[in-house]
Amino acid sequence: MRLSTMVRGGAALWLAFTAFSAVAEDDVQALADRWAQAYNKHDRAALSAVYTENAELMMHGSATIVGRPKIEEFWSRDFEDRDPLTLLKVTNSVSGTDMMLVHGDYEVINRQNGSHLGGGRFAHVWTRPRNGEWRLDRDLWSEFFEPYSAEASVGGDVQMLADKWTAAYNEHNRAALQALYTENSRLMMHGAPTIDGRPDIGDYWAGDFEESNPLTLLTVTHALEGVDMVLVHGNYEVVDRTDGTKVGLGRFAHIWRADRNGGWLLDRDLWYARSESAD
């Protein structure tokens, strides 16, 4: 993986990347707050404007809601349920120049007395067109507030989805790896501009295979699951095939979508270099 090249490239490159990451990290809570402010005003138009035209929303394991008009209609009905306030606290992010994951905890409280009405975890994938503003592209919510675990079930284990990717990558099998992606998938590597579409993503990984014969290992630490969409999020390591030396590590975030045949395809794919793994 090209992360290994970054790590070997010297302190100047790493410090430059770290500086970019710090700026992006400062922005992630502001994005969560932007959604929360529109929601808590019960401003249907303002909340709708936060989303991309073809955004997708998954609520608590239900089937995905597709498109801004349907998402707007969903939230307008939600406003009427006990006059709620929703508070978002970001705990994890994967940041890029034009796509980023903002992931964390949410709490729903009564507007009048502050009593607890519900809570769980949320995951937002935001995108930004050139010279544009950030808009919400993929939006997932899970009301079960339990310790993070890789033991959640998508056909038995979310780790199996991560393993599908690593099996194809570590065999350097371009066709098999490319076939895991949706036709309109998007890939963000370490803050660089997004790579759009299955063919260009295939080209990227084919070039990546040629750099130092890498072996990449994925460990899932977070999951948000729906009927037809799931977030798989965790740590990655890049190791030398000869002696197992670690040459890179960081965080990854995959959003998988169910296809018409009941299989899973990778829809959004984000990678973020770190100096150490995160819990």
C-alpha positions as CSV (number, residue, x, y, z in Angstrom):
1,M,0.0,0.0,0.0
2,R,1.3,3.5,-0.8
3,L,1.1,4.3,2.8
4,S,4.4,2.4,3.2
5,T,6.0,4.8,0.7
6,M,4.7,7.8,2.7
7,V,6.2,6.4,5.9
8,R,9.6,5.8,4.3
9,G,9.5,9.2,2.5
10,G,10.9,11.1,5.5
11,A,9.9,13.3,8.3
12,A,9.0,16.3,6.2
13,L,6.3,14.5,4.3
14,W,4.9,12.9,7.5
15,L,4.8,16.3,9.3
16,A,3.0,17.9,6.3
17,F,0.4,15.1,6.4
18,T,0.0,15.5,10.2
19,A,-0.6,19.2,9.8
20,F,-3.3,18.5,7.2
21,S,-4.9,15.9,9.5
22,A,-5.0,18.3,12.5
23,V,-6.8,20.9,10.5
24,A,-9.3,18.3,9.3
25,E,-9.9,17.0,12.8
26,D,-10.7,20.5,14.0
27,D,-13.5,20.6,11.4
28,V,-15.3,17.3,12.1
29,Q,-17.3,18.3,15.2
30,A,-18.4,21.5,13.3
31,L,-19.9,19.2,10.6
32,A,-21.7,17.2,13.2
33,D,-22.9,20.4,14.8
34,R,-24.2,21.7,11.4
35,W,-26.5,18.7,11.1
36,A,-27.6,19.0,14.8
37,Q,-28.4,22.7,14.6
38,A,-30.7,22.3,11.6
39,Y,-32.3,19.2,13.2
40,N,-32.9,20.9,16.6
41,K,-34.5,23.9,15.0
42,H,-36.9,21.5,13.3
43,D,-36.1,23.3,10.1
44,R,-37.0,21.0,7.3
45,A,-35.5,23.0,4.5
46,A,-32.2,23.7,6.3
47,L,-31.8,20.0,7.2
48,S,-32.6,18.9,3.7
49,A,-30.0,21.3,2.4
50,V,-27.3,19.6,4.4
51,Y,-27.6,16.5,2.2
52,T,-26.5,15.8,-1.4
53,E,-29.2,15.2,-3.9
54,N,-28.6,11.4,-4.0
55,A,-27.8,11.0,-0.3
56,E,-28.7,7.8,1.5
57,L,-30.0,7.4,5.1
58,M,-30.0,4.2,7.2
59,M,-31.9,4.3,10.5
60,H,-31.4,1.6,13.1
61,G,-31.1,-1.4,10.8
62,S,-34.0,-0.4,8.5
63,A,-33.9,-0.3,4.7
64,T,-32.0,2.6,3.3
65,I,-33.9,5.8,2.4
66,V,-32.5,7.2,-0.9
67,G,-32.6,10.8,-2.1
68,R,-32.9,14.2,-0.5
69,P,-36.7,14.5,-0.9
70,K,-37.4,11.2,0.9
71,I,-34.8,12.0,3.6
72,E,-36.5,15.4,4.2
73,E,-39.8,13.8,4.5
74,F,-38.5,11.3,7.0
75,W,-37.0,14.0,9.3
76,S,-40.1,16.1,9.1
77,R,-42.1,13.3,10.6
78,D,-39.3,12.7,13.2
79,F,-39.6,16.2,14.5
80,E,-43.1,15.5,15.7
81,D,-42.1,12.7,18.1
82,R,-41.9,14.3,21.5
83,D,-40.2,17.5,20.3
84,P,-36.7,16.1,20.5
85,L,-33.2,17.6,20.8
86,T,-30.4,15.5,19.4
87,L,-26.8,16.0,20.5
88,L,-23.8,14.6,18.6
89,K,-20.3,13.9,20.0
90,V,-17.7,12.9,17.5
91,T,-15.3,10.1,18.7
92,N,-13.7,9.0,15.4
93,S,-13.0,10.5,12.0
94,V,-11.3,9.7,8.7
95,S,-10.5,13.0,7.0
96,G,-9.9,13.9,3.4
97,T,-9.9,17.0,1.1
98,D,-13.2,16.1,-0.4
99,M,-14.6,13.2,1.6
100,M,-14.6,12.4,5.3
101,L,-16.2,10.1,7.8
102,V,-17.5,11.7,11.0
103,H,-18.5,9.0,13.5
104,G,-19.5,9.1,17.2
105,D,-22.2,9.0,19.8
106,Y,-25.6,10.6,19.9
107,E,-28.2,11.4,22.6
108,V,-31.8,12.4,22.2
109,I,-33.2,14.4,25.0
110,N,-36.5,16.1,25.9
111,R,-36.5,19.7,25.0
112,Q,-38.4,20.8,28.0
113,N,-36.7,19.0,30.9
114,G,-33.5,17.4,29.4
115,S,-34.6,13.9,30.2
116,H,-33.0,11.1,28.2
117,L,-35.2,9.8,25.3
118,G,-32.6,7.6,23.4
119,G,-29.1,7.3,22.2
120,G,-26.7,5.3,20.1
121,R,-24.1,5.8,17.4
122,F,-24.0,7.7,14.2
123,A,-21.8,7.7,11.1
124,H,-21.8,10.5,8.5
125,V,-19.8,10.5,5.3
126,W,-19.5,14.1,4.0
127,T,-18.4,15.0,0.5
128,R,-17.3,18.3,-1.0
129,P,-17.3,19.2,-4.7
130,R,-14.5,21.4,-6.0
131,N,-15.0,24.9,-4.7
132,G,-18.1,23.8,-2.9
133,E,-19.3,23.2,0.7
134,W,-19.5,20.0,2.6
135,R,-22.7,18.0,2.2
136,L,-23.9,14.8,3.8
137,D,-23.7,11.8,1.4
138,R,-24.2,8.7,3.6
139,D,-25.9,8.9,7.0
140,L,-26.2,5.9,9.3
141,W,-27.7,5.6,12.8
142,S,-27.8,2.8,15.3
143,E,-29.8,3.0,18.5
144,F,-28.1,0.1,20.3
145,F,-25.6,1.7,22.7
146,E,-23.2,-1.2,23.4
147,P,-19.4,-1.4,23.6
148,Y,-17.8,-1.4,20.2
149,S,-17.2,-4.9,18.9
150,A,-16.4,-6.8,15.7
151,E,-18.9,-9.5,16.7
152,A,-21.9,-7.8,15.2
153,S,-23.6,-9.9,12.5
154,V,-23.7,-9.3,8.8
155,G,-24.0,-12.9,7.7
156,G,-22.4,-13.8,11.0
157,D,-19.5,-11.3,11.3
158,V,-18.6,-7.8,10.0
159,Q,-15.0,-8.9,10.0
160,M,-15.8,-11.1,7.0
161,L,-16.5,-8.0,4.9
162,A,-13.1,-6.6,5.8
163,D,-11.6,-10.0,5.1
164,K,-13.1,-10.1,1.6
165,W,-11.2,-6.9,0.8
166,T,-7.9,-8.1,2.3
167,A,-8.1,-11.5,0.5
168,A,-8.4,-9.8,-2.9
169,Y,-5.8,-7.1,-2.1
170,N,-3.2,-9.4,-0.7
171,E,-3.4,-11.7,-3.7
172,H,-2.8,-8.7,-5.8
173,N,-5.9,-9.7,-7.8
174,R,-7.1,-6.6,-9.6
175,A,-10.2,-8.2,-11.1
176,A,-11.3,-9.7,-7.8
177,L,-10.6,-6.4,-5.9
178,Q,-12.3,-4.2,-8.4
179,A,-15.3,-6.5,-8.4
180,L,-15.9,-5.7,-4.7
181,Y,-16.8,-2.1,-5.5
182,T,-20.1,-0.6,-6.8
183,E,-20.1,1.0,-10.2
184,N,-20.2,4.5,-8.6
185,S,-18.0,3.8,-5.6
186,R,-15.6,6.4,-4.2
187,L,-12.1,5.9,-2.7
188,M,-10.3,8.4,-0.5
189,M,-6.6,7.7,0.4
190,H,-4.9,9.6,3.2
191,G,-6.6,13.0,2.5
192,A,-6.0,13.0,-1.2
193,P,-8.8,13.9,-3.6
194,T,-11.4,11.2,-4.1
195,I,-11.1,8.6,-6.8
196,D,-14.5,8.0,-8.4
197,G,-15.8,4.9,-10.1
198,R,-14.9,1.2,-10.2
199,P,-12.5,1.4,-13.2
200,D,-10.4,4.2,-11.8
201,I,-10.3,2.5,-8.4
202,G,-9.1,-0.7,-10.1
203,D,-6.4,1.3,-11.8
204,Y,-5.3,2.8,-8.4
205,W,-5.0,-0.6,-6.7
206,A,-3.2,-2.2,-9.7
207,G,-0.5,0.5,-9.3
208,D,-0.5,0.1,-5.6
209,F,0.4,-3.6,-5.9
210,E,3.7,-2.8,-7.5
211,E,5.0,-0.9,-4.5
212,S,7.1,-3.1,-2.2
213,N,4.8,-6.2,-2.4
214,P,2.7,-5.1,0.6
215,L,0.5,-7.2,2.9
216,T,-2.4,-5.3,4.5
217,L,-4.3,-6.5,7.6
218,L,-7.7,-5.1,8.7
219,T,-9.1,-5.3,12.2
220,V,-12.7,-4.1,12.6
221,T,-13.5,-2.1,15.8
222,H,-16.8,-0.4,14.9
223,A,-19.9,-1.3,12.9
224,L,-23.2,0.2,12.2
225,E,-25.6,-2.2,10.4
226,G,-28.6,-1.9,8.3
227,V,-30.7,-4.2,6.1
228,D,-28.9,-3.1,3.0
229,M,-26.1,-0.8,4.2
230,V,-23.3,-1.2,6.8
231,L,-20.4,0.7,8.1
232,V,-17.2,-1.4,8.8
233,H,-14.6,0.7,10.5
234,G,-11.3,-0.1,12.2
235,N,-7.5,-0.3,12.1
236,Y,-5.2,-1.4,9.4
237,E,-1.6,-2.4,9.3
238,V,0.8,-2.7,6.4
239,V,3.6,-5.3,6.9
240,D,6.6,-6.6,4.9
241,R,5.8,-10.0,3.5
242,T,9.4,-11.2,4.1
243,D,9.9,-10.6,7.8
244,G,6.6,-9.1,9.0
245,T,8.0,-5.7,9.8
246,K,5.3,-3.0,10.2
247,V,5.7,-0.4,7.5
248,G,2.5,1.6,8.0
249,L,-0.8,1.7,9.9
250,G,-3.9,3.8,10.4
251,R,-7.7,3.7,10.2
252,F,-10.0,2.6,7.4
253,A,-13.8,3.0,6.9
254,H,-15.8,1.0,4.5
255,I,-19.5,1.5,3.7
256,W,-20.9,-1.7,2.1
257,R,-24.2,-1.9,0.2
258,A,-26.3,-5.0,-0.5
259,D,-26.7,-5.8,-4.2
260,R,-29.8,-7.3,-5.9
261,N,-28.4,-10.8,-5.4
262,G,-28.0,-10.4,-1.6
263,G,-24.2,-10.0,-1.7
264,W,-22.3,-6.9,-0.5
265,L,-20.4,-4.4,-2.5
266,L,-18.1,-1.6,-1.3
267,D,-19.7,1.8,-1.9
268,R,-17.5,4.3,0.1
269,D,-13.8,3.5,1.0
270,L,-11.7,5.8,3.2
271,W,-8.1,5.4,4.5
272,Y,-6.3,7.6,7.0
273,A,-2.6,7.2,8.0
274,R,-1.8,7.4,11.7
275,S,1.2,7.1,13.9
276,E,-0.6,4.5,16.1
277,S,-3.8,2.5,16.0
278,A,-7.0,3.8,17.7
279,D,-9.5,2.1,19.9
